[in-house]
Amino acid sequence: MDMVSHFRRMARNNLWSNDRVYRAVAALQPGEFEAGRTSFFPSLKATLNHILEVDLYYLDMVEEGGLGRRVLDRFTEFDSVSELAVAQLECNRRLVAFCDGLSEADINRRVPTDRGEACVVAERIGDILSHLFIHQIHHRGQVHAMLSGTSVAPPQLDEFFLDYDLQFRRDEVERLKL
């Protein structure tokens, strides 16, 4: 598999995984979303907001949107699971669209990344995308663990888009237009 195809599949798997997480989080009892928990961020709410905020930051980099650190400065935390889920889905769709437009040449193309007062560093798009996916997986794993301490069982997330698994999630793939 070439890297362009890999990034396209990763973007779709990311959207699918986030959909599963948000469906679980939407079923929480009142107060569980905001409740203090043991993790890097102190709640499901804080962790999911962080994921979206950083996704938007890295998307701005690869899309060359020019906002840089202002993405972080402008980010307003969501209090509502449903509103956060909509914003994350929009971000996920942007990521899929970006990856669908990638060429092999784009993967090694360098784009400016605003690191605030530290500097602006030219990074490869492929490296930024790899980092974005790892960041998502890392914090989604924390959300998964935190869900274990709630009234909602954590969803199955450790599948990839293998042909065998399609029979078990065809409805999801069709609903999400993946």
MDAnalysis code that builds the backbone (N, CA, C; Angstrom):
import MDAnalysis as mda
import numpy as np

u = mda.Universe.empty(534, n_residues=178, atom_resindex=np.repeat(np.arange(178), 3), trajectory=True)
u.add_TopologyAttr("name", ["N", "CA", "C"] * 178)
u.add_TopologyAttr("resid", np.arange(1, 179))
u.add_TopologyAttr("resname", ["MET", "ASP", "MET", "VAL", "SER", "HIS", "PHE", "ARG", "ARG", "MET", "ALA", "ARG", "ASN", "ASN", "LEU", "TRP", "SER", "ASN", "ASP", "ARG", "VAL", "TYR", "ARG", "ALA", "VAL", "ALA", "ALA", "LEU", "GLN", "PRO", "GLY", "GLU", "PHE", "GLU", "ALA", "GLY", "ARG", "THR", "SER", "PHE", "PHE", "PRO", "SER", "LEU", "LYS", "ALA", "THR", "LEU", "ASN", "HIS", "ILE", "LEU", "GLU", "VAL", "ASP", "LEU", "TYR", "TYR", "LEU", "ASP", "MET", "VAL", "GLU", "GLU", "GLY", "GLY", "LEU", "GLY", "ARG", "ARG", "VAL", "LEU", "ASP", "ARG", "PHE", "THR", "GLU", "PHE", "ASP", "SER", "VAL", "SER", "GLU", "LEU", "ALA", "VAL", "ALA", "GLN", "LEU", "GLU", "CYS", "ASN", "ARG", "ARG", "LEU", "VAL", "ALA", "PHE", "CYS", "ASP", "GLY", "LEU", "SER", "GLU", "ALA", "ASP", "ILE", "ASN", "ARG", "ARG", "VAL", "PRO", "THR", "ASP", "ARG", "GLY", "GLU", "ALA", "CYS", "VAL", "VAL", "ALA", "GLU", "ARG", "ILE", "GLY", "ASP", "ILE", "LEU", "SER", "HIS", "LEU", "PHE", "ILE", "HIS", "GLN", "ILE", "HIS", "HIS", "ARG", "GLY", "GLN", "VAL", "HIS", "ALA", "MET", "LEU", "SER", "GLY", "THR", "SER", "VAL", "ALA", "PRO", "PRO", "GLN", "LEU", "ASP", "GLU", "PHE", "PHE", "LEU", "ASP", "TYR", "ASP", "LEU", "GLN", "PHE", "ARG", "ARG", "ASP", "GLU", "VAL", "GLU", "ARG", "LEU", "LYS", "LEU"])
u.atoms.positions = np.array([
    [0.856, -1.185, 0.000],
    [0.000, 0.000, 0.000],
    [0.896, 1.241, 0.000],
    [0.577, 2.186, -0.840],
    [1.335, 3.436, -0.876],
    [0.888, 4.337, 0.279],
    [1.688, 5.356, 0.580],
    [1.416, 6.224, 1.729],
    [0.141, 7.048, 1.560],
    [-0.161, 7.483, 0.358],
    [-1.396, 8.247, 0.144],
    [-2.599, 7.389, 0.522],
    [-2.625, 6.155, 0.058],
    [-3.726, 5.241, 0.402],
    [-3.767, 4.989, 1.903],
    [-2.607, 4.857, 2.505],
    [-2.542, 4.631, 3.953],
    [-3.166, 5.806, 4.715],
    [-2.786, 7.028, 4.364],
    [-3.345, 8.190, 5.055],
    [-4.850, 8.306, 4.826],
    [-5.307, 7.962, 3.643],
    [-6.752, 7.995, 3.379],
    [-7.481, 6.985, 4.265],
    [-6.908, 5.809, 4.417],
    [-7.530, 4.790, 5.274],
    [-7.463, 5.200, 6.746],
    [-6.366, 5.797, 7.150],
    [-6.243, 6.265, 8.532],
    [-7.282, 7.346, 8.838],
    [-7.512, 8.249, 7.894],
    [-8.503, 9.309, 8.104],
    [-9.897, 8.716, 8.267],
    [-10.209, 7.704, 7.483],
    [-11.520, 7.057, 7.590],
    [-11.633, 6.254, 8.883],
    [-10.577, 5.565, 9.255],
    [-10.596, 4.820, 10.510],
    [-10.731, 5.778, 11.689],
    [-10.103, 6.934, 11.604],
    [-10.200, 7.958, 12.634],
    [-11.641, 8.439, 12.779],
    [-12.297, 8.716, 11.655],
    [-13.692, 9.157, 11.685],
    [-14.570, 8.073, 12.305],
    [-14.380, 6.839, 11.873],
    [-15.163, 5.704, 12.385],
    [-14.955, 5.539, 13.890],
    [-13.701, 5.578, 14.343],
    [-13.398, 5.407, 15.765],
    [-14.009, 6.528, 16.594],
    [-13.888, 7.760, 16.112],
    [-14.481, 8.877, 16.842],
    [-15.997, 8.767, 16.894],
    [-16.610, 8.305, 15.827],
    [-18.058, 8.105, 15.832],
    [-18.448, 7.107, 16.919],
    [-17.711, 6.029, 17.028],
    [-18.007, 5.032, 18.065],
    [-17.841, 5.622, 19.467],
    [-16.776, 6.383, 19.667],
    [-16.544, 7.008, 20.972],
    [-17.681, 7.967, 21.307],
    [-18.043, 8.822, 20.371],
    [-19.086, 9.815, 20.648],
    [-20.458, 9.181, 20.844],
    [-20.727, 8.083, 20.197],
    [-21.996, 7.382, 20.441],
    [-22.034, 6.857, 21.876],
    [-20.909, 6.375, 22.359],
    [-20.843, 5.909, 23.746],
    [-20.978, 7.082, 24.712],
    [-20.240, 8.148, 24.463],
    [-20.268, 9.313, 25.352],
    [-21.660, 9.941, 25.382],
    [-22.360, 9.933, 24.264],
    [-23.715, 10.502, 24.211],
    [-24.696, 9.735, 25.093],
    [-24.370, 8.491, 25.415],
    [-25.265, 7.666, 26.238],
    [-24.960, 7.768, 27.734],
    [-23.994, 8.598, 28.112],
    [-23.646, 8.736, 29.527],
    [-24.798, 9.326, 30.337],
    [-24.795, 9.019, 31.614],
    [-25.751, 9.611, 32.542],
    [-25.356, 11.065, 32.805],
    [-26.312, 11.915, 33.178],
    [-25.980, 13.310, 33.483],
    [-24.839, 13.391, 34.508],
    [-23.890, 14.255, 34.224],
    [-22.759, 14.470, 35.118],
    [-21.533, 13.624, 34.816],
    [-21.696, 12.529, 34.091],
    [-20.553, 11.651, 33.830],
    [-19.560, 12.263, 32.835],
    [-20.032, 13.047, 31.900],
    [-19.167, 13.674, 30.899],
    [-18.178, 14.635, 31.566],
    [-18.652, 15.375, 32.548],
    [-17.841, 16.388, 33.217],
    [-17.114, 15.859, 34.441],
    [-17.506, 14.706, 34.937],
    [-16.980, 14.184, 36.204],
    [-15.467, 14.017, 36.171],
    [-14.842, 14.306, 37.314],
    [-13.404, 14.130, 37.447],
    [-13.015, 12.664, 37.309],
    [-11.935, 12.430, 36.591],
    [-11.448, 11.067, 36.357],
    [-9.925, 11.082, 36.394],
    [-9.355, 9.910, 36.536],
    [-7.905, 9.778, 36.532],
    [-7.428, 9.581, 35.102],
    [-6.725, 10.576, 34.592],
    [-6.152, 10.511, 33.252],
    [-5.280, 11.749, 33.078],
    [-4.657, 11.906, 31.915],
    [-3.826, 13.087, 31.677],
    [-4.672, 14.344, 31.791],
    [-5.846, 14.346, 31.154],
    [-6.824, 15.409, 31.335],
    [-7.850, 14.888, 32.328],
    [-8.402, 15.756, 33.173],
    [-9.183, 15.286, 34.319],
    [-10.626, 14.855, 34.055],
    [-11.060, 14.803, 32.795],
    [-12.438, 14.392, 32.515],
    [-12.562, 13.977, 31.053],
    [-13.663, 13.312, 30.754],
    [-13.978, 13.000, 29.359],
    [-14.145, 14.293, 28.564],
    [-14.824, 15.245, 29.160],
    [-15.055, 16.536, 28.506],
    [-13.735, 17.206, 28.141],
    [-12.811, 17.282, 29.083],
    [-11.528, 17.946, 28.829],
    [-10.717, 17.202, 27.772],
    [-10.732, 15.884, 27.826],
    [-9.954, 15.091, 26.870],
    [-10.509, 15.226, 25.461],
    [-11.819, 15.112, 25.307],
    [-12.421, 15.210, 23.976],
    [-12.279, 16.618, 23.397],
    [-12.375, 17.644, 24.233],
    [-12.140, 19.004, 23.756],
    [-10.690, 19.174, 23.307],
    [-9.754, 18.588, 24.051],
    [-8.338, 18.662, 23.678],
    [-8.095, 18.000, 22.324],
    [-8.685, 16.837, 22.111],
    [-8.519, 16.146, 20.830],
    [-8.961, 17.053, 19.683],
    [-10.134, 17.643, 19.801],
    [-10.642, 18.514, 18.737],
    [-9.740, 19.728, 18.544],
    [-9.354, 20.360, 19.630],
    [-8.515, 21.559, 19.543],
    [-7.213, 21.267, 18.792],
    [-6.568, 20.171, 19.133],
    [-5.295, 19.829, 18.490],
    [-5.515, 19.387, 17.045],
    [-6.599, 18.666, 16.775],
    [-6.926, 18.318, 15.386],
    [-7.045, 19.582, 14.532],
    [-7.752, 20.573, 15.042],
    [-7.937, 21.817, 14.292],
    [-6.605, 22.523, 14.051],
    [-5.731, 22.488, 15.037],
    [-4.403, 23.095, 14.932],
    [-3.591, 22.425, 13.823],
    [-3.538, 21.092, 13.847],
    [-2.757, 20.382, 12.833],
    [-3.412, 20.439, 11.450],
    [-4.721, 20.445, 11.403],
    [-5.396, 20.613, 10.107],
    [-5.062, 21.966, 9.491],
    [-5.033, 23.004, 10.317],
    [-4.661, 24.318, 9.807],
    [-3.258, 24.276, 9.210],
    [-2.357, 23.534, 9.840],
    [-0.989, 23.424, 9.314],
    [-0.980, 22.777, 7.934],
    [-1.580, 21.588, 7.824],
    [-1.500, 20.859, 6.550],
    [-2.303, 21.540, 5.446],
    [-3.379, 22.221, 5.822],
    [-4.174, 22.956, 4.830],
    [-3.565, 24.317, 4.506],
    [-2.528, 24.679, 5.257],
    [-1.876, 25.984, 5.125],
    [-2.889, 27.113, 5.287],
    [-3.680, 26.977, 6.351],
    [-4.728, 27.949, 6.637],
    [-4.227, 29.278, 7.158],
    [-2.995, 29.293, 7.693],
    [-2.394, 30.540, 8.135],
    [-2.768, 31.004, 9.528],
    [-3.594, 30.249, 10.237],
    [-3.968, 30.673, 11.589],
    [-2.904, 30.310, 12.620],
    [-2.247, 29.205, 12.431],
    [-1.207, 28.792, 13.370],
    [-1.731, 28.678, 14.788],
    [-0.979, 29.248, 15.739],
    [-1.340, 29.158, 17.159],
    [-2.654, 29.871, 17.476],
    [-3.094, 30.738, 16.595],
    [-4.382, 31.413, 16.839],
    [-5.526, 30.409, 16.888],
    [-5.357, 29.249, 16.236],
    [-6.372, 28.187, 16.342],
    [-6.566, 27.842, 17.812],
    [-5.465, 27.712, 18.533],
    [-5.539, 27.352, 19.951],
    [-6.093, 28.511, 20.776],
    [-5.674, 29.720, 20.448],
    [-6.145, 30.896, 21.186],
    [-7.641, 31.119, 21.015],
    [-8.159, 30.781, 19.840],
    [-9.575, 31.018, 19.529],
    [-10.492, 29.874, 19.964],
    [-9.903, 28.746, 20.310],
    [-10.724, 27.576, 20.627],
    [-11.525, 27.820, 21.902],
    [-12.809, 27.549, 21.829],
    [-13.695, 27.637, 22.988],
    [-14.178, 26.235, 23.307],
    [-13.945, 25.826, 24.538],
    [-14.322, 24.477, 24.958],
    [-15.830, 24.282, 24.864],
    [-16.216, 23.101, 24.409],
    [-17.628, 22.741, 24.317],
    [-18.083, 22.123, 25.636],
    [-19.259, 22.525, 26.104],
    [-19.847, 21.938, 27.307],
    [-20.813, 20.819, 26.967],
    [-21.310, 20.816, 25.747],
    [-22.330, 19.868, 25.305],
    [-21.692, 18.744, 24.489],
    [-22.019, 17.509, 24.847],
    [-21.531, 16.353, 24.088],
    [-21.994, 16.445, 22.639],
    [-23.262, 16.787, 22.430],
    [-23.794, 16.797, 21.062],
    [-23.108, 17.853, 20.202],
    [-22.867, 19.039, 20.745],
    [-22.195, 20.090, 19.976],
    [-20.735, 19.730, 19.714],
    [-20.078, 19.143, 20.692],
    [-18.692, 18.707, 20.518],
    [-18.609, 17.605, 19.469],
    [-19.563, 16.691, 19.494],
    [-19.586, 15.595, 18.512],
    [-19.748, 16.131, 17.094],
    [-20.608, 17.122, 16.918],
    [-20.809, 17.720, 15.590],
    [-19.521, 18.394, 15.121],
    [-18.880, 19.143, 16.014],
    [-17.633, 19.828, 15.652],
    [-16.532, 18.825, 15.312],
    [-16.445, 17.733, 16.076],
    [-15.428, 16.718, 15.793],
    [-15.710, 16.030, 14.460],
    [-16.976, 15.746, 14.176],
    [-17.321, 15.121, 12.899],
    [-16.950, 16.036, 11.729],
    [-17.235, 17.329, 11.854],
    [-16.860, 18.282, 10.800],
    [-15.350, 18.277, 10.592],
    [-14.607, 18.255, 11.677],
    [-13.151, 18.208, 11.607],
    [-12.687, 16.905, 10.951],
    [-13.296, 15.796, 11.346],
    [-12.952, 14.495, 10.757],
    [-13.221, 14.487, 9.256],
    [-14.333, 15.074, 8.838],
    [-14.664, 15.144, 7.409],
    [-13.637, 16.002, 6.657],
    [-13.206, 17.093, 7.281],
    [-12.151, 17.920, 6.675],
    [-10.877, 17.107, 6.493],
    [-10.540, 16.312, 7.490],
    [-9.332, 15.491, 7.418],
    [-9.445, 14.450, 6.305],
    [-10.596, 13.807, 6.192],
    [-10.813, 12.840, 5.110],
    [-10.673, 13.543, 3.758],
    [-11.300, 14.701, 3.617],
    [-11.226, 15.443, 2.350],
    [-9.788, 15.845, 2.038],
    [-9.063, 16.282, 3.060],
    [-7.668, 16.652, 2.831],
    [-6.869, 15.446, 2.355],
    [-7.016, 14.322, 3.037],
    [-6.272, 13.116, 2.657],
    [-6.690, 12.610, 1.283],
    [-7.962, 12.752, 0.946],
    [-8.423, 12.351, -0.388],
    [-7.774, 13.194, -1.484],
    [-7.385, 14.411, -1.159],
    [-6.749, 15.290, -2.129],
    [-5.233, 15.188, -2.167],
    [-4.662, 14.358, -1.302],
    [-3.202, 14.210, -1.237],
    [-2.631, 13.554, -2.485],
    [-1.423, 13.952, -2.820],
    [-0.638, 13.257, -3.840],
    [0.638, 12.755, -3.160],
    [1.355, 11.879, -3.826],
    [2.629, 11.392, -3.274],
    [3.578, 12.555, -3.009],
    [3.592, 13.541, -3.895],
    [4.482, 14.692, -3.719],
    [4.120, 15.493, -2.469],
    [2.829, 15.558, -2.143],
    [2.390, 16.312, -0.962],
    [2.957, 15.739, 0.331],
    [3.114, 14.449, 0.398],
    [3.533, 13.805, 1.644],
    [4.875, 14.336, 2.131],
    [5.793, 14.603, 1.224],
    [7.109, 15.117, 1.602],
    [7.216, 16.634, 1.515],
    [6.133, 17.276, 1.088],
    [6.147, 18.742, 1.001],
    [6.148, 19.329, 2.407],
    [6.966, 20.337, 2.590],
    [7.064, 20.990, 3.899],
    [6.127, 22.192, 3.952],
    [5.479, 22.333, 5.105],
    [4.591, 23.467, 5.342],
    [5.015, 24.130, 6.649],
    [4.780, 25.432, 6.775],
    [5.163, 26.109, 8.015],
    [4.262, 25.678, 9.173],
    [4.872, 25.431, 10.311],
    [4.110, 25.102, 11.519],
    [4.457, 26.136, 12.584],
    [3.461, 26.860, 13.005],
    [3.620, 27.932, 13.985],
    [3.731, 27.327, 15.377],
    [4.899, 27.478, 15.978],
    [5.140, 26.963, 17.329],
    [5.180, 28.097, 18.349],
    [4.468, 29.169, 18.041],
    [4.379, 30.293, 18.960],
    [5.677, 31.069, 19.021],
    [6.022, 31.527, 20.203],
    [7.230, 32.328, 20.374],
    [8.483, 31.537, 20.044],
    [8.398, 30.227, 20.128],
    [9.572, 29.390, 19.870],
    [10.067, 29.582, 18.443],
    [9.178, 29.496, 17.461],
    [9.587, 29.641, 16.066],
    [8.515, 29.096, 15.130],
    [8.803, 29.217, 13.860],
    [8.014, 28.559, 12.821],
    [8.934, 27.513, 12.213],
    [8.462, 26.273, 12.173],
    [9.271, 25.164, 11.670],
    [8.590, 24.593, 10.434],
    [9.373, 24.345, 9.402],
    [8.840, 23.694, 8.201],
    [8.842, 22.186, 8.437],
    [7.652, 21.590, 8.433],
    [7.507, 20.146, 8.674],
    [6.878, 19.491, 7.451],
    [7.173, 18.209, 7.270],
    [6.574, 17.440, 6.177],
    [5.103, 17.143, 6.487],
    [4.258, 17.254, 5.480],
    [2.835, 16.957, 5.656],
    [2.642, 15.529, 6.154],
    [3.376, 14.577, 5.609],
    [3.256, 13.190, 6.059],
    [3.573, 13.024, 7.530],
    [4.580, 13.755, 8.018],
    [4.928, 13.681, 9.438],
    [3.837, 14.303, 10.309],
    [3.272, 15.414, 9.850],
    [2.190, 16.061, 10.609],
    [0.978, 15.138, 10.678],
    [0.616, 14.534, 9.555],
    [-0.528, 13.615, 9.552],
    [-0.271, 12.420, 10.465],
    [0.926, 11.861, 10.405],
    [1.252, 10.732, 11.286],
    [1.102, 11.142, 12.744],
    [1.599, 12.334, 13.067],
    [1.490, 12.825, 14.442],
    [0.027, 13.020, 14.843],
    [-0.758, 13.592, 13.949],
    [-2.178, 13.812, 14.234],
    [-2.878, 12.487, 14.545],
    [-2.628, 11.466, 13.737],
    [-3.281, 10.173, 13.968],
    [-2.817, 9.540, 15.274],
    [-1.527, 9.628, 15.574],
    [-1.022, 9.068, 16.833],
    [-1.619, 9.822, 18.014],
    [-1.696, 11.144, 17.910],
    [-2.293, 11.954, 18.976],
    [-3.742, 11.537, 19.214],
    [-4.492, 11.352, 18.143],
    [-5.884, 10.912, 18.250],
    [-5.970, 9.558, 18.957],
    [-5.193, 8.602, 18.492],
    [-5.242, 7.248, 19.055],
    [-4.872, 7.272, 20.533],
    [-3.838, 8.025, 20.867],
    [-3.370, 8.128, 22.253],
    [-4.476, 8.638, 23.180],
    [-5.058, 9.772, 22.836],
    [-6.080, 10.353, 23.716],
    [-7.417, 9.622, 23.615],
    [-7.728, 9.060, 22.464],
    [-8.950, 8.248, 22.359],
    [-8.826, 7.030, 23.273],
    [-7.626, 6.494, 23.401],
    [-7.395, 5.393, 24.334],
    [-7.659, 5.815, 25.770],
    [-7.300, 7.039, 26.113],
    [-7.594, 7.548, 27.453],
    [-9.101, 7.672, 27.663],
    [-9.802, 8.151, 26.640],
    [-11.267, 8.240, 26.722],
    [-11.853, 6.848, 26.914],
    [-11.346, 5.900, 26.166],
    [-11.805, 4.510, 26.259],
    [-11.638, 3.999, 27.690],
    [-10.484, 4.255, 28.277],
    [-10.231, 3.814, 29.654],
    [-11.157, 4.523, 30.636],
    [-11.367, 5.824, 30.455],
    [-12.255, 6.563, 31.354],
    [-13.690, 6.065, 31.248],
    [-14.116, 5.667, 30.061],
    [-15.474, 5.134, 29.902],
    [-15.675, 3.875, 30.735],
    [-14.597, 3.161, 30.999],
    [-14.707, 1.946, 31.823],
    [-15.235, 2.243, 33.220],
    [-15.080, 3.478, 33.673],
    [-15.564, 3.866, 34.989],
    [-16.892, 4.591, 34.948],
    [-17.665, 4.383, 33.891],
    [-18.963, 5.046, 33.754],
    [-20.067, 4.003, 33.596],
    [-21.265, 4.489, 33.380],
    [-22.415, 3.604, 33.169],
    [-22.453, 3.020, 31.755],
    [-21.543, 3.455, 30.878],
    [-21.530, 3.023, 29.478],
    [-20.247, 2.237, 29.199],
    [-20.399, 1.075, 28.631],
    [-19.225, 0.269, 28.280],
    [-18.447, 0.945, 27.155],
    [-17.115, 0.899, 27.220],
    [-16.339, 1.469, 26.127],
    [-16.561, 0.690, 24.832],
    [-16.585, 1.379, 23.707],
    [-16.841, 0.700, 22.433],
    [-15.616, -0.062, 21.927],
    [-15.859, -1.000, 21.049],
    [-14.781, -1.717, 20.368],
    [-14.068, -0.737, 19.438],
    [-12.765, -0.575, 19.625],
    [-12.007, 0.362, 18.791],
    [-10.771, -0.256, 18.156],
    [-10.408, -1.453, 18.558],
    [-9.114, -1.977, 18.119],
    [-9.177, -2.763, 16.818],
    [-10.140, -2.438, 15.987],
    [-10.209, -3.007, 14.644],
    [-9.696, -1.965, 13.663],
    [-9.200, -2.436, 12.544],
    [-8.878, -1.529, 11.456],
    [-9.803, -1.916, 10.315],
    [-9.627, -1.346, 9.176],
    [-10.519, -1.639, 8.064],
    [-10.063, -2.884, 7.318],
    [-10.151, -4.013, 7.976],
    [-9.839, -5.287, 7.343],
    [-11.086, -5.804, 6.643],
    [-10.882, -6.503, 5.547],
    [-12.018, -7.027, 4.788],
    [-12.912, -7.912, 5.655],
    [-12.308, -8.711, 6.523],
    [-13.072, -9.612, 7.380],
    [-14.046, -8.840, 8.270],
    [-13.601, -7.718, 8.816],
    [-14.412, -6.956, 9.768],
    [-15.575, -6.209, 9.125],
    [-15.525, -6.013, 7.821],
    [-16.580, -5.259, 7.142],
    [-17.960, -5.866, 7.369],
    [-18.042, -7.175, 7.427],
    [-19.333, -7.832, 7.640],
    [-19.972, -7.422, 8.972],
    [-19.151, -7.026, 9.946],
    [-19.656, -6.667, 11.266],
    [-20.003, -5.189, 11.394],
    [-19.558, -4.376, 10.459],
    [-19.810, -2.942, 10.568],
    [-20.226, -2.289, 9.264],
    [-20.803, -3.068, 8.390],
    [-21.253, -2.538, 7.098],
    [-22.221, -1.366, 7.290],
    [-23.148, -1.481, 8.256],
    [-24.112, -0.402, 8.487],
    [-23.409, 0.898, 8.877],
    [-22.390, 0.790, 9.738],
    [-21.639, 1.982, 10.145],
    [-20.913, 2.606, 8.958],
    [-20.265, 1.778, 8.176],
    [-19.510, 2.261, 7.019],
    [-20.443, 2.973, 6.044],
    [-21.619, 2.420, 5.827],
    [-22.587, 3.052, 4.921],
    [-23.145, 4.340, 5.523],
    [-23.490, 4.313, 6.820],
    [-24.034, 5.507, 7.477],
    [-23.034, 6.661, 7.450],
    [-21.763, 6.335, 7.661],
    [-20.720, 7.356, 7.693],
    [-20.161, 7.687, 6.305],
    [-20.649, 6.964, 5.297],
    [-20.197, 7.163, 3.909],
    [-18.687, 7.004, 3.783],
    [-18.199, 5.912, 4.365],
    [-16.768, 5.632, 4.310],
    [-16.462, 4.689, 3.180],
])
